[in-house]
Amino acid sequence: MGNGRRRTRPMKLELSSEDAYALRALVYLARDADREELVTADGFSAEAMVPRRLLTRVMAKLARAW
């Protein structure tokens, strides 16, 4: 321990399925931020692999968090 190095363990991150979908949506939005055309909710759902029925809820929560 005196050599200045800390032993690190891999970080374990547990996400609910809704949190994982929110993360997918954010990654999708960041990746395609330069896209100039509009994307439909169905297209967003398919490309981000977020179930359509959860997309509205996830995006509303992200908007409130902003």
N, CA, C and O atoms as a GROMACS GRO file, in nm:
protein
  264
    1MET      N    1   0.081  -0.120   0.000
    1MET     CA    2   0.000   0.000   0.000
    1MET      C    3   0.085   0.126   0.000
    1MET      O    4   0.035   0.232  -0.036
    2GLY      N    5   0.209   0.118   0.038
    2GLY     CA    6   0.294   0.235   0.045
    2GLY      C    7   0.351   0.277  -0.089
    2GLY      O    8   0.423   0.377  -0.096
    3ASN      N    9   0.322   0.204  -0.197
    3ASN     CA   10   0.379   0.237  -0.327
    3ASN      C   11   0.297   0.339  -0.405
    3ASN      O   12   0.328   0.367  -0.521
    4GLY      N   13   0.194   0.394  -0.346
    4GLY     CA   14   0.112   0.496  -0.411
    4GLY      C   15   0.005   0.442  -0.503
    4GLY      O   16  -0.071   0.520  -0.561
    5ARG      N   17  -0.003   0.314  -0.518
    5ARG     CA   18  -0.105   0.254  -0.605
    5ARG      C   19  -0.223   0.208  -0.522
    5ARG      O   20  -0.207   0.144  -0.418
    6ARG      N   21  -0.340   0.240  -0.570
    6ARG     CA   22  -0.462   0.191  -0.504
    6ARG      C   23  -0.513   0.070  -0.579
    6ARG      O   24  -0.512   0.066  -0.702
    7ARG      N   25  -0.555  -0.026  -0.505
    7ARG     CA   26  -0.619  -0.142  -0.568
    7ARG      C   27  -0.762  -0.104  -0.599
    7ARG      O   28  -0.836  -0.058  -0.512
    8THR      N   29  -0.801  -0.123  -0.721
    8THR     CA   30  -0.938  -0.090  -0.760
    8THR      C   31  -1.011  -0.218  -0.798
    8THR      O   32  -0.954  -0.312  -0.854
    9ARG      N   33  -1.136  -0.216  -0.768
    9ARG     CA   34  -1.224  -0.326  -0.808
    9ARG      C   35  -1.314  -0.275  -0.918
    9ARG      O   36  -1.343  -0.155  -0.925
   10PRO      N   37  -1.358  -0.364  -1.003
   10PRO     CA   38  -1.455  -0.320  -1.106
   10PRO      C   39  -1.580  -0.265  -1.038
   10PRO      O   40  -1.629  -0.320  -0.939
   11MET      N   41  -1.631  -0.156  -1.092
   11MET     CA   42  -1.752  -0.096  -1.038
   11MET      C   43  -1.873  -0.174  -1.087
   11MET      O   44  -1.884  -0.207  -1.205
   12LYS      N   45  -1.961  -0.203  -0.997
   12LYS     CA   46  -2.083  -0.273  -1.034
   12LYS      C   47  -2.197  -0.172  -1.034
   12LYS      O   48  -2.224  -0.107  -0.934
   13LEU      N   49  -2.262  -0.160  -1.146
   13LEU     CA   50  -2.371  -0.065  -1.162
   13LEU      C   51  -2.497  -0.143  -1.192
   13LEU      O   52  -2.505  -0.216  -1.291
   14GLU      N   53  -2.595  -0.128  -1.107
   14GLU     CA   54  -2.721  -0.197  -1.128
   14GLU      C   55  -2.825  -0.097  -1.175
   14GLU      O   56  -2.851   0.003  -1.107
   15LEU      N   57  -2.883  -0.123  -1.289
   15LEU     CA   58  -2.985  -0.036  -1.347
   15LEU      C   59  -3.116  -0.111  -1.356
   15LEU      O   60  -3.120  -0.230  -1.385
   16SER      N   61  -3.225  -0.038  -1.333
   16SER     CA   62  -3.355  -0.096  -1.360
   16SER      C   63  -3.370  -0.103  -1.512
   16SER      O   64  -3.295  -0.038  -1.585
   17SER      N   65  -3.465  -0.178  -1.560
   17SER     CA   66  -3.484  -0.185  -1.705
   17SER      C   67  -3.521  -0.048  -1.761
   17SER      O   68  -3.480  -0.013  -1.872
   18GLU      N   69  -3.598   0.029  -1.686
   18GLU     CA   70  -3.634   0.163  -1.733
   18GLU      C   71  -3.511   0.254  -1.739
   18GLU      O   72  -3.497   0.334  -1.831
   19ASP      N   73  -3.422   0.241  -1.641
   19ASP     CA   74  -3.297   0.318  -1.643
   19ASP      C   75  -3.211   0.280  -1.763
   19ASP      O   76  -3.152   0.366  -1.828
   20ALA      N   77  -3.206   0.151  -1.793
   20ALA     CA   78  -3.128   0.104  -1.908
   20ALA      C   79  -3.186   0.159  -2.037
   20ALA      O   80  -3.112   0.197  -2.127
   21TYR      N   81  -3.319   0.163  -2.048
   21TYR     CA   82  -3.382   0.220  -2.168
   21TYR      C   83  -3.353   0.370  -2.178
   21TYR      O   84  -3.331   0.421  -2.288
   22ALA      N   85  -3.353   0.440  -2.065
   22ALA     CA   86  -3.321   0.583  -2.066
   22ALA      C   87  -3.178   0.604  -2.113
   22ALA      O   88  -3.151   0.696  -2.190
   23LEU      N   89  -3.087   0.520  -2.068
   23LEU     CA   90  -2.948   0.530  -2.110
   23LEU      C   91  -2.935   0.503  -2.260
   23LEU      O   92  -2.860   0.572  -2.329
   24ARG      N   93  -3.006   0.404  -2.309
   24ARG     CA   94  -3.006   0.377  -2.454
   24ARG      C   95  -3.057   0.498  -2.532
   24ARG      O   96  -3.001   0.534  -2.635
   25ALA      N   97  -3.164   0.559  -2.482
   25ALA     CA   98  -3.221   0.676  -2.550
   25ALA      C   99  -3.121   0.791  -2.553
   25ALA      O  100  -3.106   0.858  -2.655
   26LEU      N  101  -3.052   0.814  -2.441
   26LEU     CA  102  -2.952   0.922  -2.436
   26LEU      C  103  -2.836   0.895  -2.531
   26LEU      O  104  -2.788   0.986  -2.599
   27VAL      N  105  -2.791   0.772  -2.536
   27VAL     CA  106  -2.681   0.736  -2.627
   27VAL      C  107  -2.726   0.757  -2.772
   27VAL      O  108  -2.651   0.809  -2.854
   28TYR      N  109  -2.848   0.715  -2.802
   28TYR     CA  110  -2.901   0.734  -2.937
   28TYR      C  111  -2.907   0.883  -2.973
   28TYR      O  112  -2.865   0.923  -3.082
   29LEU      N  113  -2.957   0.965  -2.882
   29LEU     CA  114  -2.967   1.108  -2.908
   29LEU      C  115  -2.829   1.172  -2.925
   29LEU      O  116  -2.810   1.256  -3.013
   30ALA      N  117  -2.734   1.132  -2.841
   30ALA     CA  118  -2.599   1.189  -2.850
   30ALA      C  119  -2.530   1.144  -2.980
   30ALA      O  120  -2.462   1.224  -3.045
   31ARG      N  121  -2.547   1.020  -3.015
   31ARG     CA  122  -2.482   0.967  -3.135
   31ARG      C  123  -2.534   1.034  -3.261
   31ARG      O  124  -2.458   1.060  -3.354
   32ASP      N  125  -2.662   1.062  -3.264
   32ASP     CA  126  -2.725   1.120  -3.384
   32ASP      C  127  -2.759   1.268  -3.366
   32ASP      O  128  -2.854   1.317  -3.427
   33ALA      N  129  -2.683   1.338  -3.283
   33ALA     CA  130  -2.713   1.479  -3.255
   33ALA      C  131  -2.703   1.566  -3.379
   33ALA      O  132  -2.771   1.669  -3.387
   34ASP      N  133  -2.622   1.528  -3.474
   34ASP     CA  134  -2.605   1.609  -3.596
   34ASP      C  135  -2.709   1.580  -3.702
   34ASP      O  136  -2.711   1.645  -3.807
   35ARG      N  137  -2.795   1.484  -3.677
   35ARG     CA  138  -2.898   1.448  -3.774
   35ARG      C  139  -2.992   1.566  -3.792
   35ARG      O  140  -3.041   1.624  -3.695
   36GLU      N  141  -3.016   1.603  -3.916
   36GLU     CA  142  -3.100   1.719  -3.942
   36GLU      C  143  -3.246   1.686  -3.965
   36GLU      O  144  -3.333   1.771  -3.947
   37GLU      N  145  -3.275   1.563  -4.005
   37GLU     CA  146  -3.415   1.527  -4.027
   37GLU      C  147  -3.479   1.479  -3.898
   37GLU      O  148  -3.412   1.431  -3.807
   38LEU      N  149  -3.610   1.493  -3.892
   38LEU     CA  150  -3.685   1.448  -3.775
   38LEU      C  151  -3.696   1.296  -3.775
   38LEU      O  152  -3.696   1.233  -3.881
   39VAL      N  153  -3.706   1.241  -3.658
   39VAL     CA  154  -3.723   1.097  -3.643
   39VAL      C  155  -3.856   1.073  -3.573
   39VAL      O  156  -3.885   1.139  -3.473
   40THR      N  157  -3.934   0.982  -3.624
   40THR     CA  158  -4.061   0.951  -3.559
   40THR      C  159  -4.035   0.873  -3.431
   40THR      O  160  -3.927   0.817  -3.412
   41ALA      N  161  -4.134   0.870  -3.345
   41ALA     CA  162  -4.121   0.794  -3.221
   41ALA      C  163  -4.101   0.646  -3.252
   41ALA      O  164  -4.024   0.578  -3.184
   42ASP      N  165  -4.169   0.595  -3.354
   42ASP     CA  166  -4.151   0.455  -3.392
   42ASP      C  167  -4.009   0.429  -3.442
   42ASP      O  168  -3.950   0.325  -3.412
   43GLY      N  169  -3.955   0.523  -3.519
   43GLY     CA  170  -3.818   0.509  -3.568
   43GLY      C  171  -3.717   0.516  -3.455
   43GLY      O  172  -3.622   0.438  -3.449
   44PHE      N  173  -3.739   0.611  -3.364
   44PHE     CA  174  -3.653   0.626  -3.246
   44PHE      C  175  -3.657   0.497  -3.166
   44PHE      O  176  -3.553   0.445  -3.127
   45SER      N  177  -3.775   0.447  -3.141
   45SER     CA  178  -3.793   0.325  -3.063
   45SER      C  179  -3.716   0.209  -3.125
   45SER      O  180  -3.647   0.135  -3.055
   46ALA      N  181  -3.729   0.193  -3.255
   46ALA     CA  182  -3.664   0.082  -3.324
   46ALA      C  183  -3.512   0.097  -3.323
   46ALA      O  184  -3.440   0.002  -3.295
   47GLU      N  185  -3.464   0.218  -3.354
   47GLU     CA  186  -3.320   0.238  -3.363
   47GLU      C  187  -3.250   0.236  -3.227
   47GLU      O  188  -3.138   0.187  -3.216
   48ALA      N  189  -3.317   0.288  -3.124
   48ALA     CA  190  -3.257   0.291  -2.990
   48ALA      C  191  -3.287   0.163  -2.912
   48ALA      O  192  -3.237   0.144  -2.801
   49MET      N  193  -3.367   0.076  -2.969
   49MET     CA  194  -3.407  -0.050  -2.905
   49MET      C  195  -3.474  -0.026  -2.770
   49MET      O  196  -3.444  -0.091  -2.670
   50VAL      N  197  -3.566   0.072  -2.770
   50VAL     CA  198  -3.647   0.104  -2.653
   50VAL      C  199  -3.792   0.072  -2.690
   50VAL      O  200  -3.843   0.126  -2.787
   51PRO      N  201  -3.858  -0.015  -2.614
   51PRO     CA  202  -3.997  -0.047  -2.648
   51PRO      C  203  -4.082   0.080  -2.659
   51PRO      O  204  -4.074   0.170  -2.575
   52ARG      N  205  -4.161   0.086  -2.763
   52ARG     CA  206  -4.241   0.206  -2.792
   52ARG      C  207  -4.328   0.246  -2.673
   52ARG      O  208  -4.343   0.365  -2.646
   53ARG      N  209  -4.384   0.149  -2.602
   53ARG     CA  210  -4.473   0.182  -2.491
   53ARG      C  211  -4.399   0.248  -2.375
   53ARG      O  212  -4.459   0.318  -2.294
   54LEU      N  213  -4.266   0.225  -2.366
   54LEU     CA  214  -4.188   0.286  -2.259
   54LEU      C  215  -4.118   0.415  -2.303
   54LEU      O  216  -4.075   0.494  -2.219
   55LEU      N  217  -4.107   0.436  -2.432
   55LEU     CA  218  -4.033   0.551  -2.483
   55LEU      C  219  -4.090   0.683  -2.432
   55LEU      O  220  -4.014   0.771  -2.391
   56THR      N  221  -4.222   0.698  -2.434
   56THR     CA  222  -4.284   0.823  -2.389
   56THR      C  223  -4.253   0.848  -2.242
   56THR      O  224  -4.218   0.960  -2.204
   57ARG      N  225  -4.265   0.745  -2.160
   57ARG     CA  226  -4.239   0.761  -2.017
   57ARG      C  227  -4.092   0.795  -1.990
   57ARG      O  228  -4.061   0.883  -1.910
   58VAL      N  229  -4.003   0.726  -2.058
   58VAL     CA  230  -3.859   0.748  -2.040
   58VAL      C  231  -3.823   0.891  -2.083
   58VAL      O  232  -3.750   0.960  -2.012
   59MET      N  233  -3.872   0.933  -2.198
   59MET     CA  234  -3.838   1.067  -2.248
   59MET      C  235  -3.898   1.176  -2.159
   59MET      O  236  -3.835   1.280  -2.139
   60ALA      N  237  -4.018   1.154  -2.106
   60ALA     CA  238  -4.077   1.252  -2.015
   60ALA      C  239  -3.994   1.265  -1.888
   60ALA      O  240  -3.974   1.377  -1.839
   61LYS      N  241  -3.946   1.154  -1.834
   61LYS     CA  242  -3.862   1.160  -1.715
   61LYS      C  243  -3.730   1.229  -1.743
   61LYS      O  244  -3.682   1.307  -1.661
   62LEU      N  245  -3.671   1.203  -1.860
   62LEU     CA  246  -3.546   1.270  -1.896
   62LEU      C  247  -3.568   1.420  -1.912
   62LEU      O  248  -3.484   1.501  -1.872
   63ALA      N  249  -3.681   1.458  -1.971
   63ALA     CA  250  -3.710   1.600  -1.990
   63ALA      C  251  -3.728   1.670  -1.855
   63ALA      O  252  -3.681   1.782  -1.837
   64ARG      N  253  -3.795   1.605  -1.761
   64ARG     CA  254  -3.813   1.665  -1.628
   64ARG      C  255  -3.680   1.675  -1.554
   64ARG      O  256  -3.660   1.769  -1.477
   65ALA      N  257  -3.591   1.582  -1.576
   65ALA     CA  258  -3.461   1.582  -1.509
   65ALA      C  259  -3.371   1.691  -1.560
   65ALA      O  260  -3.280   1.735  -1.489
   66TRP      N  261  -3.394   1.735  -1.680
   66TRP     CA  262  -3.310   1.837  -1.741
   66TRP      C  263  -3.329   1.966  -1.670
   66TRP      O  264  -3.266   2.066  -1.707
   0.00000   0.00000   0.00000
